[in-house]
Amino acid sequence: MSIRYRVLLGCCLSASVLVPSFASAQPAAPAAPAAPAQKPQTAPPKKEPADVGAIKGPDNPNNGFLKRHEGFLKDLAATNGKVGILFVGDSITDGWRGGGKEVFAKNYGKLDPLNIGIGGDRTQHVIWRLEHGEVEGISPKVAMLMIGTNNLGSNSNEEIAAGITKIVSLLHEKLPQTKVLLLGIFPRGARADDPARARIKAINQEIAKLDDGGKTVKYLDIGDKFLEPDGTLSKEIMPDALHPNETGYQVWAAATAHTLAQMMKDAPTSSNSEPK
């Protein structure tokens, strides 16, 4: 092999070795962007029968639900049995103590009212409370009941209707002289086509059957009073499309005033609900 040929061959071999080194020196491809952080998922409501009494949350002394229950028992004792109208429900009823406070005082203050509404309650929680003394020793003329919206996330329409039916039955059992003013579940969701609206309508149609002509139960659906002509819920009445503000409570009081007055008038006279 000639010297010239050996030199050329050596150059070619050197070049072949340098190619990979050159390629490895190229800038690395940019890393793929990080995936956006996932928002923490809210646990769905615990699945429970809607018509069987249950404690909300853990059964321990630090449970806020049980503390409210104990508070209601003290409120009950403070009435000395003098209760003319009872309010039963969830946060919407509980709200008479907040945004509806002045409306409540004006419309019901002279009727010896007792409010046992607790925020977040579902039908089974109201059942438990009624079974554990919250209406013992009283005989109001009327019990105004509105409950069920919090069950929408965990129970079927039929189960919710059964839960409401159970509450009405318990009120009859515990308060045999008391008439029940059963309100349809209020509308929720800002838009008329919100999926909850159709469910609420179906449930209300079912519980409306509990009306016995006003003998012991009067059903009243005032939901349309909260709605605009196009079916939307105004922020001027329910800012979060669920809970009434003061204006919303004024609507509630006005829409039930006539029926409530008639029921209070027709209710049997009870010694522990009459003014002394």
C-alpha positions, 0 to 999 in steps of 0.5 A: 500500500502506497504512503499516499493511500495510507494517509487518505485512508487514515483521514477517512477513518478519523472523519468517521470517528468525529461525526458522532462527537459532532452530532452529540454536541448539538443542543438538546431538544426543549423539554415538553411543557409541564402539565397544568396542576390538577385542581383538588377534587371535592369528595361527593356527598356520602351516600346514605338513605334519604329516609333513615335518620343519620348524624352528619359527620363524625359522631364525636363532641367536636362535630358542628352538627351535634353542637348545633343540635345541642344548641337547639335543645337549649333553644327548645327548653327556653321556649317553655313550650310556647311555640306558635310556628316551627321552621324546619330545613337546611341552610336556606331556612337557617338563613332566616338568622342571617340575611333574612333576620329583619324580615323574619322578625317583622313577619314572624316575631309575634308568632312565637317562632322556633327555627331548627334549620341547619346549613348543609342538612339533607333529609336524613339529618333532619330526620335524625334531629326530629328523632332526637328531641328537637320538637319535644314538648311543643305544639306549634300551630304550623311547621313550615318545611323546605328541605331536599336540595342538598340531597341532589348530589347523592340521592335519586329523585324517588329517594329524596321524595321518600325522605321528605315524606318521612319528615312529614310523617315524623312531624305528624307523629311528634306534633299531632296538632300541628299542620305542615306547610310543605314548600316545594324545593326552591329553584337553584342554578342561574339558568332555566336549563340547569339540570337541577331544575328538572329534577327539582320539578319532578321531586316537587310533583311527587311531594305535592301528593302529600297535600291532603287538602290542608287538613294536616298538610298544605303543599305550596310551590313558590319557586316561580316567585324567585324567577325572572320571566325567562326562568333565570335566577337573579343575583338580586334575589339569590346571589349564588343561585341557591341562597336567598338574600334579604330581598329573597327572604322578603319574596318568601315571606310575601309568597307564603303570607296568605296561606300561612295566615289561613293555616294559623287561623284554622289550626287547633288551639293549643295551650302551649302555643297561645300567647300568655 
